[in-house]
Amino acid sequence: MPAHDLQSQLEELRSQLAQDTPLTEEERASLQAIALDIEARLADDGEAEYTDSLVDGVNLAVERFEVSHPSMAITLRNIMQSLANMGI
């Protein structure tokens, strides 16, 4: 179930990126990289070893978008919670 929750939150992140959200190219690229990393790990069905870099990247993104894009930060926090629920 946590993987399903993570997939759902990833779809929400993709939806927010698809909207005309005012992001710099660097911000958009950073969020897309996080989404791609999560997708790759979901596709591995847990076979790949998770590293702290994924969690650190999401955590940094939360801090970065907390003030300027609060809804994006909420989605990223939900992703963090799903990763924690998966033991990552």
The 8 nearest C-alpha neighbors of each residue, nearest first, counted from 0:
[[1, 3, 2, 4, 5, 85, 81, 84],
 [2, 0, 4, 3, 81, 85, 5, 84],
 [3, 1, 5, 0, 4, 6, 41, 85],
 [2, 4, 6, 0, 1, 5, 7, 8],
 [5, 3, 1, 7, 2, 6, 8, 0],
 [4, 6, 2, 8, 3, 7, 81, 9],
 [5, 7, 9, 3, 4, 8, 2, 10],
 [8, 6, 4, 10, 5, 9, 3, 11],
 [9, 7, 11, 5, 10, 6, 78, 12],
 [8, 10, 6, 12, 11, 7, 5, 13],
 [9, 11, 13, 7, 8, 12, 14, 6],
 [10, 12, 8, 14, 9, 13, 15, 7],
 [11, 13, 9, 15, 14, 10, 16, 8],
 [14, 12, 10, 16, 11, 15, 17, 9],
 [15, 13, 11, 17, 12, 16, 10, 18],
 [14, 16, 12, 18, 17, 13, 11, 20],
 [15, 17, 13, 14, 18, 12, 20, 27],
 [18, 16, 14, 15, 13, 19, 20, 12],
 [19, 17, 15, 20, 16, 14, 13, 21],
 [18, 20, 21, 17, 16, 15, 22, 14],
 [19, 21, 18, 22, 16, 15, 17, 68],
 [22, 20, 19, 23, 68, 18, 27, 16],
 [23, 21, 26, 20, 27, 24, 25, 19],
 [22, 24, 26, 25, 27, 21, 28, 20],
 [23, 25, 27, 26, 28, 22, 29, 21],
 [24, 26, 28, 23, 27, 29, 22, 30],
 [27, 25, 29, 23, 28, 24, 22, 30],
 [26, 28, 24, 30, 29, 25, 22, 31],
 [29, 27, 31, 25, 26, 30, 24, 32],
 [28, 30, 26, 32, 27, 31, 25, 33],
 [31, 29, 33, 27, 32, 28, 34, 26],
 [30, 32, 34, 28, 33, 29, 27, 35],
 [31, 33, 35, 29, 30, 34, 28, 36],
 [34, 32, 30, 36, 31, 35, 37, 29],
 [33, 35, 31, 37, 32, 36, 38, 30],
 [36, 34, 38, 32, 37, 33, 39, 31],
 [37, 35, 33, 39, 34, 38, 32, 40],
 [36, 38, 40, 34, 39, 35, 41, 33],
 [39, 37, 35, 41, 40, 36, 42, 34],
 [40, 38, 42, 36, 37, 41, 35, 43],
 [39, 41, 43, 37, 42, 38, 36, 47],
 [40, 42, 38, 43, 44, 39, 37, 45],
 [41, 43, 39, 40, 44, 38, 45, 37],
 [42, 44, 40, 46, 41, 45, 47, 39],
 [45, 43, 42, 41, 46, 40, 47, 2],
 [44, 46, 43, 47, 40, 41, 48, 42],
 [47, 45, 43, 44, 48, 40, 42, 49],
 [48, 46, 45, 43, 49, 40, 44, 39],
 [47, 49, 50, 46, 45, 40, 87, 43],
 [50, 48, 47, 87, 51, 53, 40, 52],
 [49, 51, 52, 53, 48, 54, 87, 55],
 [50, 52, 54, 53, 55, 49, 87, 56],
 [51, 53, 55, 50, 54, 56, 49, 57],
 [54, 52, 56, 55, 51, 50, 57, 33],
 [55, 53, 57, 51, 56, 52, 58, 79],
 [54, 56, 52, 58, 53, 57, 51, 59],
 [57, 55, 53, 59, 54, 58, 52, 60],
 [56, 58, 60, 54, 59, 55, 61, 53],
 [59, 57, 55, 61, 60, 56, 54, 62],
 [60, 58, 62, 56, 61, 57, 55, 63],
 [59, 61, 63, 57, 62, 58, 64, 56],
 [62, 60, 72, 58, 59, 64, 63, 65],
 [61, 63, 59, 65, 60, 64, 58, 72],
 [62, 64, 60, 61, 65, 59, 66, 67],
 [65, 63, 68, 67, 61, 72, 66, 62],
 [64, 66, 69, 72, 62, 61, 63, 68],
 [67, 65, 64, 68, 69, 63, 62, 72],
 [66, 68, 64, 65, 69, 63, 72, 71],
 [69, 67, 64, 71, 70, 66, 65, 72],
 [68, 70, 72, 65, 71, 66, 73, 67],
 [71, 69, 73, 72, 68, 74, 65, 64],
 [70, 72, 74, 69, 68, 73, 75, 64],
 [71, 73, 61, 69, 75, 65, 70, 74],
 [74, 72, 76, 70, 75, 71, 69, 77],
 [75, 73, 77, 71, 72, 76, 78, 70],
 [74, 76, 78, 72, 77, 73, 61, 79],
 [77, 75, 79, 73, 78, 74, 72, 80],
 [76, 78, 80, 74, 79, 75, 81, 73],
 [77, 79, 75, 81, 76, 80, 5, 8],
 [80, 78, 76, 82, 77, 81, 83, 75],
 [79, 81, 83, 77, 78, 82, 84, 76],
 [82, 80, 84, 78, 83, 79, 5, 1],
 [81, 83, 85, 79, 87, 80, 84, 78],
 [82, 84, 80, 86, 87, 85, 81, 79],
 [85, 83, 81, 86, 82, 80, 1, 87],
 [84, 86, 82, 83, 87, 1, 81, 2],
 [87, 85, 83, 84, 82, 81, 49, 1],
 [86, 82, 83, 85, 49, 84, 54, 50]]
